[in-house]
Amino acid sequence: MLIANKKEGLIMAFRTFTQIEMNEHINTALDFIQYPITSIEFHKYLSLVVREKKIW
C-alpha cells in the first residue's frame, strides 16, 4: 500500500484533531517507520505514538 493511502487513512482516524496536529502526528510516524511496512503495522505504530503523547 502506498504511503499516500496510509496518510489518507490516518487523516480519517485523526479527523477530530486540527489540521496542524494531524500533520505533526502523521509526519512523526512516517519519520520512524522501517520499510517495508503493512497498513496494520503502520496503524499499530501510530497508536503507540498517540499513547506516548497522551493525545487520544
MDTraj code that builds the backbone (N, CA, C; nanometers):
import mdtraj as md
import numpy as np

residues = "MET LEU ILE ALA ASN LYS LYS GLU GLY LEU ILE MET ALA PHE ARG THR PHE THR GLN ILE GLU MET ASN GLU HIS ILE ASN THR ALA LEU ASP PHE ILE GLN TYR PRO ILE THR SER ILE GLU PHE HIS LYS TYR LEU SER LEU VAL VAL ARG GLU LYS LYS ILE TRP".split()
xyz = np.array([
    [0.0854, -0.1189, 0.0000],
    [0.0000, 0.0000, 0.0000],
    [0.0893, 0.1243, 0.0000],
    [0.0495, 0.2229, -0.0756],
    [0.1284, 0.3451, -0.0836],
    [0.1143, 0.4287, 0.0426],
    [0.2185, 0.5012, 0.0754],
    [0.2149, 0.5890, 0.1925],
    [0.1021, 0.6904, 0.1796],
    [0.0771, 0.7400, 0.0585],
    [-0.0317, 0.8370, 0.0392],
    [-0.1636, 0.7789, 0.0886],
    [-0.1879, 0.6518, 0.0584],
    [-0.3112, 0.5882, 0.1039],
    [-0.3122, 0.5730, 0.2552],
    [-0.1982, 0.5428, 0.3124],
    [-0.1899, 0.5315, 0.4577],
    [-0.2178, 0.6667, 0.5218],
    [-0.1645, 0.7720, 0.4620],
    [-0.1866, 0.9055, 0.5175],
    [-0.3347, 0.9411, 0.5116],
    [-0.4026, 0.9033, 0.4045],
    [-0.5467, 0.9295, 0.3951],
    [-0.6201, 0.8573, 0.5075],
    [-0.5812, 0.7336, 0.5336],
    [-0.6431, 0.6581, 0.6424],
    [-0.6182, 0.7231, 0.7775],
    [-0.4973, 0.7748, 0.7958],
    [-0.4651, 0.8413, 0.9214],
    [-0.5448, 0.9691, 0.9381],
    [-0.5613, 1.0421, 0.8287],
    [-0.6388, 1.1659, 0.8370],
    [-0.7810, 1.1342, 0.8807],
    [-0.8371, 1.0252, 0.8316],
    [-0.9708, 0.9850, 0.8749],
    [-0.9697, 0.9512, 1.0238],
    [-0.8659, 0.8815, 1.0690],
    [-0.8573, 0.8422, 1.2097],
    [-0.8396, 0.9628, 1.3013],
    [-0.7778, 1.0667, 1.2499],
    [-0.7469, 1.1841, 1.3310],
    [-0.8340, 1.3037, 1.2962],
    [-0.9523, 1.2785, 1.2416],
    [-1.0348, 1.3909, 1.1946],
    [-1.0824, 1.4818, 1.3071],
    [-1.0709, 1.4378, 1.4330],
    [-1.1104, 1.5231, 1.5446],
    [-0.9993, 1.6206, 1.5843],
    [-0.8791, 1.6007, 1.5300],
    [-0.7684, 1.6912, 1.5588],
    [-0.7678, 1.8068, 1.4594],
    [-0.6948, 1.9121, 1.4911],
    [-0.6775, 2.0200, 1.3948],
    [-0.5860, 1.9718, 1.2830],
    [-0.5871, 2.0414, 1.1710],
    [-0.5028, 2.0024, 1.0577],
    [-0.3548, 2.0022, 1.0961],
    [-0.3119, 2.1004, 1.1729],
    [-0.1710, 2.1068, 1.2134],
    [-0.1353, 1.9875, 1.3010],
    [-0.2212, 1.9528, 1.3957],
    [-0.1954, 1.8369, 1.4818],
    [-0.1892, 1.7090, 1.3990],
    [-0.2812, 1.6931, 1.3054],
    [-0.2811, 1.5733, 1.2209],
    [-0.1498, 1.5619, 1.1464],
    [-0.1070, 1.6697, 1.0845],
    [0.0165, 1.6661, 1.0066],
    [0.1365, 1.6328, 1.0936],
    [0.1415, 1.6859, 1.2150],
    [0.2527, 1.6565, 1.3058],
    [0.2582, 1.5080, 1.3396],
    [0.1436, 1.4484, 1.3711],
    [0.1419, 1.3075, 1.4103],
    [0.1720, 1.2166, 1.2923],
    [0.1193, 1.2501, 1.1759],
    [0.1474, 1.1704, 1.0564],
    [0.2958, 1.1772, 1.0236],
    [0.3522, 1.2961, 1.0259],
    [0.4940, 1.3114, 0.9932],
    [0.5831, 1.2419, 1.0950],
    [0.5471, 1.2469, 1.2225],
    [0.6234, 1.1772, 1.3260],
    [0.6248, 1.0278, 1.2974],
    [0.5091, 0.9726, 1.2653],
    [0.5002, 0.8297, 1.2361],
    [0.5814, 0.7952, 1.1122],
    [0.5688, 0.8743, 1.0071],
    [0.6399, 0.8447, 0.8828],
    [0.7910, 0.8528, 0.9008],
    [0.8377, 0.9415, 0.9881],
    [0.9812, 0.9590, 1.0092],
    [1.0474, 0.8348, 1.0679],
    [0.9742, 0.7580, 1.1484],
    [1.0373, 0.6493, 1.2230],
    [1.0019, 0.5093, 1.1729],
    [0.9224, 0.5018, 1.0684],
    [0.8805, 0.3710, 1.0170],
    [0.9956, 0.3033, 0.9429],
    [1.0098, 0.1734, 0.9672],
    [1.1054, 0.0929, 0.8923],
    [1.0308, 0.0282, 0.7761],
    [1.0826, 0.0454, 0.6552],
    [1.0151, -0.0095, 0.5371],
    [1.0693, -0.1472, 0.5059],
    [0.9937, -0.2369, 0.4419],
    [0.8519, -0.2188, 0.4080],
    [0.7631, -0.2385, 0.5307],
    [0.6439, -0.1853, 0.5235],
    [0.5522, -0.1944, 0.6371],
    [0.4102, -0.2133, 0.5854],
    [0.3323, -0.2907, 0.6585],
    [0.1928, -0.3100, 0.6187],
    [0.1068, -0.2009, 0.6801],
    [-0.0125, -0.1875, 0.6290],
    [-0.1058, -0.0872, 0.6810],
    [-0.1362, -0.1131, 0.8285],
    [-0.1530, -0.2403, 0.8660],
    [-0.1839, -0.2747, 1.0055],
    [-0.0675, -0.2359, 1.0963],
    [0.0549, -0.2657, 1.0538],
    [0.1725, -0.2281, 1.1330],
    [0.1813, -0.0770, 1.1483],
    [0.1493, -0.0056, 1.0411],
    [0.1539, 0.1405, 1.0430],
    [0.0572, 0.1960, 1.1463],
    [-0.0648, 0.1421, 1.1476],
    [-0.1643, 0.1904, 1.2428],
    [-0.1278, 0.1526, 1.3865],
    [-0.0668, 0.0349, 1.4048],
    [-0.0201, -0.0030, 1.5387],
    [0.0863, 0.0948, 1.5869],
    [0.1793, 0.1278, 1.4979],
    [0.2841, 0.2228, 1.5348],
    [0.2236, 0.3577, 1.5699],
    [0.1309, 0.4037, 1.4874],
    [0.0718, 0.5348, 1.5114],
    [-0.0021, 0.5373, 1.6446],
    [-0.0698, 0.4289, 1.6795],
    [-0.1413, 0.4256, 1.8073],
    [-0.0430, 0.4349, 1.9242],
    [0.0770, 0.3801, 1.9081],
    [0.1797, 0.3942, 2.0117],
    [0.2240, 0.5395, 2.0244],
    [0.2390, 0.6073, 1.9106],
    [0.2759, 0.7495, 1.9123],
    [0.1693, 0.8288, 1.9864],
    [0.0443, 0.7996, 1.9567],
    [-0.0675, 0.8711, 2.0184],
    [-0.0670, 0.8492, 2.1693],
    [-0.0507, 0.7239, 2.2125],
    [-0.0499, 0.6945, 2.3561],
    [0.0688, 0.7599, 2.4262],
    [0.1832, 0.7573, 2.3620],
    [0.3036, 0.8165, 2.4205],
    [0.2855, 0.9660, 2.4435],
    [0.2188, 1.0323, 2.3508],
    [0.1980, 1.1768, 2.3626],
    [0.0713, 1.2103, 2.4405],
    [-0.0040, 1.1062, 2.4795],
    [-0.1273, 1.1245, 2.5572],
    [-0.2229, 1.2235, 2.4909],
    [-0.2492, 1.1992, 2.3629],
    [-0.3330, 1.2922, 2.2878],
    [-0.4658, 1.2318, 2.2466],
    [-0.4849, 1.1040, 2.2755],
    [-0.6083, 1.0402, 2.2266],
    [-0.7233, 1.0692, 2.3183],
])
top = md.Topology()
chain = top.add_chain()
for i, resn in enumerate(residues, 1):
    res = top.add_residue(resn, chain, resSeq=i)
    for name in ("N", "CA", "C"):
        top.add_atom(name, md.element.get_by_symbol(name[0]), res)
traj = md.Trajectory(xyz[None], top)
